[in-house]
Amino acid sequence: MPHEHEHEHGGSHLSDVELRVRALESVLLQKGYIDPAAIDLLIESYEKKIGPRNGARVVAKAWVDQEFKQRLLAEPAQTLASLGYAGMQGEHTTVVENTPKLHNMVVCTLCSCYPWPVLGLPPVWYKSGPYRSRAVMDPRGVLCDFGVELPDDTEIRVWDSTAEMRYLVLPMRPLGTEAWSEERLASLVTRDCMIGTGLPQITEGTAP
Amino acid sequence: MNGAHDLGGVHGFGPVVSEANEPTFHADWEGRVFALTLAAGRAGQWNIDMGRFARENRPPADYYAKSYYEIWLAGLEAMLAERDLVSANEIDVGRPLGEPKKVAAILQHGSVAAALHSGRPTERPASVPARFRIGDRVRAKNIHPTTHTRLPRYVRGRPGTIERLCGYHVFPDTNALGQGENPQWLYTVRFDARDLWGPEADQMLKVSVDAWEPYLEIADP
């Protein structure tokens, strides 16, 4: 990643790209093409509201409610929408279930397609060359980078998001959580678990 | 196009490095570029496929040198300039140098929530029956369009199996060119890793892509 050149500007340091974006926004505004309040709200929506906690709630609900889980797998878009998770970059979502014999992993080798309503915007690594190049060829190596090792006889299924279909991985519920509340279970479900590069882990830091 | 963006199976990028407690945006300008791209999409009336093509259509050295949101910025600038909405000169000087063009819609604060919630579904009512059935053996065509396509290079010419019908969806290859939605049947096609990467590949690995019917042909018997 290249370093940005720093400039003195109004007493603060602004890089070339910051200056460019400010200039662009200013022109768009002066030409009447954007509503600045809409720009702020878009940013706030993805910083504060639309993120992987949404997906974690879905997974925890599927772990405790078999009927919900069956609906989630059979009619994912409608079932997610019933919880309020629908829309932009989640118009056509599929939920894929991990089992002791099958591990699912999601990538977009061509750009950065990702199920926004349930996971928010993708992390840098998901959009980067290392992940996009290797996920479809060497997923076990990628999992190793994440500290995850699967048995040799576990089938790995990689879903390359080349169209408008989006994928959410339903991880396996960890053993020893039978008595846990849905809320506590949700605290185990990380973003990476729902991409397929992580597994739910019970650690000392897990919420009580 | 056979661009720098088509990364499946490329060597040399090194390990995947994850950042703990990663923020949604790493700088304010990244959030601005993200939101400006979404909002300007309304005014500029380009579609998602035109947007993707604007980002991927650049020299490989430039694509790899830019960060993710720098590529978004470059794509947005290109689309605004192509449609005479904002010129590079105007960005250079930070003010309009001509009258604004009349645009069909501005994304207003009050309609952001509804716009995000409704999204932009790409499924359309089917007007023809699907050519392939689940279980059919197919081959991804060996095609190399210089324009936008969503058939990654690593599957071209490879045999796979139709696993699922995803519906009848807007076809990016024509939609990106402004030649219409031209919807086509979309399938999930599953490939055995050995058919993609050779006999040494992980025999427990299957990879799928979602492929429109024009990308596929019946596999040789």
Interface residues (C-beta under 8 A of the other chain):
Chain A: M1 P2 S15 V17 E18 R20 V21 R22 A23 L24 E25 S26 V27 L28 Q30 K31 G32 Y33 I34 D35 A37 A38 I39 D40 L41 L42 I43 S45 Y46 E47 I50 G51 A86 G87 M88 Q89 G90 E91 H92 T109 L110 C111 S112 G120 L121 P123 V124 W125 K127 S128 G129 P130 Y131 R132 S133 R134 A135 V136 M137 D138 P139 R140 V142 D145 F146 D152 D153 T154 E155 I156 R157 V158 W159 D160 S161 T162 A163 E164 M165 D192 T197
Chain B: H5 D6 L7 G8 G9 V10 H11 F13 G14 P15 V16 V17 S18 E19 E22 P23 T24 F25 H26 A27 D28 W29 G31 R32 V33 F34 A35 L36 L38 A39 A40 A43 G44 R52 R55 E56 Y64 A65 K66 S67 Y68 E70 L73 L76 E77 L85 V86 E90 I91 D92 V93 G94 R95 P96 P100 V103 I106 L107 Q108 H109 S111 V112 A113 A115 L116 H117 S118 G119 R120 P121 T122 E123 R150 L151 P152 Y154 C166 G167 H169 V170 P172 L186 T188 A193 L196 W197 A201 D202 M204 L205 K206 V207 S208 V209 D210 A211 W212
